[in-house]
Amino acid sequence: MTHNLISSSADRGVIVWSHSAAQNNSLMPKLCHVKELRSCLAATWNHRGDKWACAGSSGHVFVGTFNHENNMWLAYSQTEEPPRGKPL
């Protein structure tokens, strides 16, 4: 268990909140790099806490992992093209 929180917003941002003992036990934000053209609707962690998934309103699904070389979270699209739905 990593004690990290994740939040997504309509401005295409995904933020991982990490527990910091050095800053009076507060949560420190870390911005994630997601190449979404529309808003990010929801984000959730896997059961180990080392990856997360984000659903975009464009129909793409992103999986994020921590890149130790750049010290940031990177997300890659798992779908090549968004699903094409018919309007009602």
C-alpha positions as CSV (number, residue, x, y, z in Angstrom):
1,M,0.0,0.0,0.0
2,T,1.4,3.4,-1.0
3,H,-1.0,5.8,0.6
4,N,-1.2,7.8,-2.6
5,L,-4.4,9.5,-3.8
6,I,-5.2,10.4,-7.4
7,S,-7.5,13.0,-8.8
8,S,-8.6,14.0,-12.3
9,S,-10.3,17.1,-13.5
10,A,-12.0,18.7,-16.5
11,D,-8.9,20.8,-17.3
12,R,-7.2,17.6,-18.5
13,G,-5.1,17.3,-15.4
14,V,-4.3,14.3,-13.3
15,I,-2.6,14.8,-10.0
16,V,-1.1,12.2,-7.7
17,W,-1.1,13.2,-4.0
18,S,1.7,11.7,-2.0
19,H,2.0,11.5,1.8
20,S,5.0,13.6,2.9
21,A,6.4,13.1,6.5
22,A,8.8,16.0,6.0
23,Q,6.0,18.5,5.5
24,N,4.1,17.9,8.7
25,N,2.3,14.8,7.4
26,S,0.6,16.7,4.6
27,L,-0.2,15.6,1.0
28,M,2.1,16.9,-1.7
29,P,0.8,17.1,-5.3
30,K,2.7,15.8,-8.3
31,L,1.3,16.6,-11.8
32,C,1.0,13.7,-14.3
33,H,1.7,13.9,-18.0
34,V,-1.4,12.7,-19.9
35,K,-1.9,13.5,-23.6
36,E,-5.7,13.9,-23.5
37,L,-7.3,16.4,-25.7
38,R,-10.5,16.6,-23.7
39,S,-11.3,16.2,-20.0
40,C,-10.2,13.3,-17.8
41,L,-13.3,11.8,-16.4
42,A,-12.1,9.3,-13.8
43,A,-8.8,7.8,-12.4
44,T,-8.2,4.8,-10.3
45,W,-5.3,2.8,-8.9
46,N,-4.5,-0.8,-9.4
47,H,-4.4,-3.1,-6.4
48,R,-0.6,-2.8,-5.9
49,G,-0.5,1.0,-6.1
50,D,2.2,1.2,-8.8
51,K,0.0,2.0,-11.8
52,W,-3.2,3.9,-12.4
53,A,-5.8,4.1,-15.2
54,C,-7.5,7.3,-16.4
55,A,-10.6,7.5,-18.7
56,G,-10.9,10.4,-21.0
57,S,-14.0,12.0,-22.5
58,S,-12.6,11.4,-25.9
59,G,-12.9,7.6,-25.4
60,H,-9.2,6.9,-24.8
61,V,-8.0,5.0,-21.8
62,F,-4.6,5.8,-20.3
63,V,-2.4,3.8,-18.0
64,G,0.1,5.8,-15.9
65,T,3.4,4.6,-14.4
66,F,6.1,6.4,-12.4
67,N,9.2,7.2,-14.5
68,H,12.2,7.2,-12.1
69,E,14.5,8.9,-14.6
70,N,12.3,12.0,-14.9
71,N,10.8,11.8,-11.4
72,M,7.3,12.1,-12.7
73,W,4.2,10.1,-13.6
74,L,3.7,9.4,-17.3
75,A,0.5,8.0,-18.9
76,Y,0.3,6.2,-22.3
77,S,-2.9,5.6,-24.3
78,Q,-4.0,2.0,-24.4
79,T,-6.5,2.6,-27.2
80,E,-5.5,3.5,-30.8
81,E,-8.8,5.1,-31.8
82,P,-11.7,6.2,-29.6
83,P,-14.9,4.2,-30.0
84,R,-17.3,5.6,-32.5
85,G,-20.8,5.9,-31.1
86,K,-23.9,7.0,-32.8
87,P,-25.8,9.9,-31.4
88,L,-29.3,9.3,-30.3
